[in-house]
Amino acid sequence: MAAVLCDVDGTLVDTTYLHTVCWWQALVESGRTVPMVTLRAAIGMGSDQLLPHVLGSTPDSDEAAALTDRHDQLARAYWEHLRPTTGAAAFLRACAQRGLSVVLATSARAQELAALRRAIGADDAITAVTSADDVSTSKPAPDIVRRAMDLVGASPTEAVFVGDSVWDVRAAAAAGLGCVALTCGGATEEELAGAGAVAVYADPAALLAELPSSPLARLSS
C-alpha cells in the first residue's frame, strides 16, 4: 500500500526551538556549553545521535541518560502548550482521503509522542506510528524509516517521507526513498535541497496547496 511517512517534531508540531532550548539548558546544567545554533542544526536526531554530534565525542551511558532525562523533563513542562505547524491536521487528512497510509515516524519517545499527537489532533487520519522506542538507532540512520514502511507493507517506490531536517532527508535516502522537506522546522530551503530533498515547501499547508503537483501525487495516481 502506498504511504506517506511523516516526521513529527518540527514537521507537524512546532517544537524545533523548544528542543533547542531544552538541550541547551540540560547541557549547561551539566557543565557543558554548546552554542544554540549548533543545537538547532542537530534537532531531528535522536539523543543517541545528537549528543555525540554536538559534543564531538560519545558521552558515557550514565551521562547520556542523565542529559536525555533532563531534556525530557524540561520539555515536558511545555507539552500542554504544543501547537501544530500550519495545516498539519488538514494535510494528514488529505493524504488519508487520497487512499494513502499515513505513518508517523519520529525520534520522540512514547510519552512525548502522545503529547505530540494530541497537539496535531488528527488521529483519525493516522494509520500507524513508530518512535525511537522501536529502533536501536535514530535518524539519520534509516532504521525508523524502514520500520515505518514495514508497518504498512510499503516498498521504497510506494512511499515518500515528509520531514523538516537534513537528518530526515538523509534517513529517507538511506532507506531508499525520497524526502519532501518543509522549512517550518528552521532549516533553509538551500540546506534541505542540498541534503537531497526531492522538493521543499514552507509547511504542511503549502504542501497541501500543491499536493496534486507534488511528489506525493504519484502515490495515489
Secondary structure, DSSP 8 states (H G I E B T S, - for coil): --EEEE--BTTTB--HHHHHHHHHHHHHHTT----HHHHHHHTTS-HHHHHHHHHSS---HHHHHHHHHHHHHHHHTTGGG--B-TTHHHHHHHHHHTT-EEEEE-SS-HHHHHHHHHHH--GGG--EEE-GGG-SS-TTSSHHHHHHHHHHT--GGGEEEEESSHHHHHHHHHTT--EEEEGGGS--HHHHHHHT-SEEESSHHHHHHTGGGSTTGGGG-
